[in-house]
């Protein structure tokens, strides 16, 4: 593994290795065992999209590993004033040991990796959110002891979350069902990857997708940058909410996860969110541990 650009690039063995490392780092953190595996290393963090969890978890994680995190707002970089991404990649490669970028276009992340000479981590793009999905898989495995054979259901927009969840889940032997309104299906690259896989099921009927699910996941209906579409999306996603009624169709004691931030009363009810808050915030914490594992694998 040279970079973390998207789940499509990872093998099942690489995912398992990251999760095992994340478990170990979480154990060490819980027991106050120092692990300065990246002492003397520097991570540049480019943010073209605002963030709570991504920035705090990467910055804290790099510090806990003994390295130095450098916050790079697009407002402060020449990349925000028109410098080609390939030039930025080559310059930063001479200063840093790794780059994490949170941006819009997947092509920008891929270009950083192509033209730079240091590891690049995708902190989120419109296509993929691998860091979040690694944390999700970690959380599910912690709670259930395994991933293979479990049914994961996603209800909502076929966005970066579903793109990455579907790929990650299928690679780890999970059954993946998704319910999206017509016109909001996952990316064609993901559908091509899942084509012919009997463990993948896509529908526009939430009750079909959620039936017997061990894990139920959702995300906001209007992601960052889609504010202009909010009213249309509110109409299109009516009926795609996780609530106490459709959750009865899932397996007994089904987990509910949400990558946050949550819009309670839209994609998930307040009642369901609070009933599963422990799982959701364990998932949020695991962003820290999963990303530290990625940093150790790439920069160590």
Secondary structure, DSSP 8 states (H G I E B T S, - for coil): ---B--GGG--HHHHHHHHHHHHHHHHHHHTT----TTTT-EEEEEESS--SHHHHHHHHHHHHTT-EEEEEETTTSGGGGT--HHHHHHHHTTT-SEEEEE-S-HHHHHHHHHH-SSEEEEEE-SS--HHHHHHHHHHHHHHHS--TT-EEEEES--SHHHHHHHHHHHHTT-EEEEE--TT----HHHHHHHTT-TTEEEES-HHHHHTT-SEEEE--SS-TT-GGGHHHHHHHTTT--B-HHHHTTS-TT-EEEE-S---BTTTB-HHHHHHTHHHHHHHHHHHHHHHHHHHHHHH-
